[in-house]
Amino acid sequence: MSTAPVNPNKALWEKGDFTRIAETMRESGEALVGRIGITKGLKVLDLGCGDGTTALPAAKLGAEVLGVDIARNLVEAGNRRAAQQGLTNLKFQEGDATNLQPIPDQTFDAVVSIFGAMFAPKPFDVAKEMVRVTRPGGRIVMGNWIPNDPTLVAQILRISSAYTPPPPEGFVSPMTWGVEKNVLERFGGAGIPAEKVSFARDTFTFNFKGTPAQFVDEFRAYYGPTMNAFDAAEKNGKAADLQRELVDLFTSQNTSKQGTSIPATFLRVTVTR
Ligand SMILES: C[S@@+](CC[C@H](N)C(=O)[O-])C[C@H]1O[C@@H](n2cnc3c(N)ncnc32)[C@H](O)[C@@H]1O
């Protein structure tokens, strides 16, 4: 039996199958990559890349892309997708945003992390690592969900947190990356002055073929954070309440008559190294 200590950050994302949710994010991933200046030959790191929602379209634009993710199953899924699509300029490997060794300093023209690095612990280390592997004059682009925002993802987390035990002491919420002051502090700690950091509100739309209630079922069955919330709610006999709250949320945010289409606001951060 393995005696290696469990890394809860890794375990969370290897739980379930995030590719099921990522399938609903493809159009927005592609559109986002199209508007952040990814061009042929650019060396790009996609950090917390999942199975390649943004890494694949970046490679299709001709960039040399490395996808790094802590979850082994998502790295494998990403490499399968790259092979299926014949993309030889795209590779996925396991790695932790808090420590990107053995990647050398100043390797990339651009580091992209869309709802990825925000989920790593130790945000000051994460900022330092992103800066370290970016070449001088290069860019870092992060997409971060915004705490207390009225749109989908912040609301899923708000609802779920009411059903889960409080996090361990010292835990830093991933959502703190959606607050400009924190972002400036973290990149400031990595030597980046505030004038080199800019912010914009942007939108990512989740598109799912079934009903909003069926989309909630996908989250319940495959999305680690929601699976954990249901595990905790079940222990307290409250799973039906959590289900109802989420179905109400997804239904009220759905903008499509055919299936489910839910736009969600995020903070786009651009850092010039
Ligand atoms: C919400 S998913 C987003 C995935 C992908 N960027 C997308 O948009 O489809 C968060 C991703 O961050 C990864 N992640 C979480 N903590 C990480 C860490 N410490 N280092 C690298 N990746 C991490 C997860 O495994 C997961 O793939």
PDBQT file of the ligand as one rigid body, heavy atoms in Angstrom, charges set to zero:
ROOT
HETATM    1  C1  LIG A 301     -12.132  24.568 -12.966  1.00  0.00    +0.000 C 
HETATM    2  S1  LIG A 301     -10.873  23.534 -13.664  1.00  0.00    +0.000 S 
HETATM    3  C2  LIG A 301     -10.432  24.463 -15.129  1.00  0.00    +0.000 C 
HETATM    4  C3  LIG A 301      -9.699  23.657 -16.150  1.00  0.00    +0.000 C 
HETATM    5  C4  LIG A 301      -9.396  24.358 -17.483  1.00  0.00    +0.000 C 
HETATM    6  N1  LIG A 301      -8.547  25.526 -17.327  1.00  0.00    +0.000 N 
HETATM    7  C5  LIG A 301     -10.680  24.727 -18.187  1.00  0.00    +0.000 C 
HETATM    8  O1  LIG A 301     -10.982  25.934 -18.272  1.00  0.00    +0.000 OA
HETATM    9  O2  LIG A 301     -11.376  23.812 -18.637  1.00  0.00    +0.000 OA
HETATM   10  C6  LIG A 301      -9.510  23.803 -12.542  1.00  0.00    +0.000 C 
HETATM   11  C7  LIG A 301      -8.253  23.083 -12.963  1.00  0.00    +0.000 C 
HETATM   12  O3  LIG A 301      -7.164  23.504 -12.150  1.00  0.00    +0.000 OA
HETATM   13  C8  LIG A 301      -6.380  22.362 -11.849  1.00  0.00    +0.000 C 
HETATM   14  N2  LIG A 301      -5.599  22.618 -10.628  1.00  0.00    +0.000 N 
HETATM   15  C9  LIG A 301      -6.072  22.767  -9.361  1.00  0.00    +0.000 A 
HETATM   16  N3  LIG A 301      -5.056  22.962  -8.524  1.00  0.00    +0.000 NA
HETATM   17  C10 LIG A 301      -3.906  22.953  -9.262  1.00  0.00    +0.000 A 
HETATM   18  C11 LIG A 301      -2.518  23.081  -8.951  1.00  0.00    +0.000 A 
HETATM   19  N4  LIG A 301      -2.101  23.246  -7.692  1.00  0.00    +0.000 N 
HETATM   20  N5  LIG A 301      -1.633  23.019  -9.960  1.00  0.00    +0.000 NA
HETATM   21  C12 LIG A 301      -2.033  22.802 -11.243  1.00  0.00    +0.000 A 
HETATM   22  N6  LIG A 301      -3.321  22.639 -11.587  1.00  0.00    +0.000 NA
HETATM   23  C13 LIG A 301      -4.251  22.721 -10.612  1.00  0.00    +0.000 A 
HETATM   24  C14 LIG A 301      -7.419  21.266 -11.694  1.00  0.00    +0.000 C 
HETATM   25  O4  LIG A 301      -6.884  19.980 -11.751  1.00  0.00    +0.000 OA
HETATM   26  C15 LIG A 301      -8.383  21.577 -12.825  1.00  0.00    +0.000 C 
HETATM   27  O5  LIG A 301      -8.017  20.960 -14.020  1.00  0.00    +0.000 OA
ENDROOT
TORSDOF 0
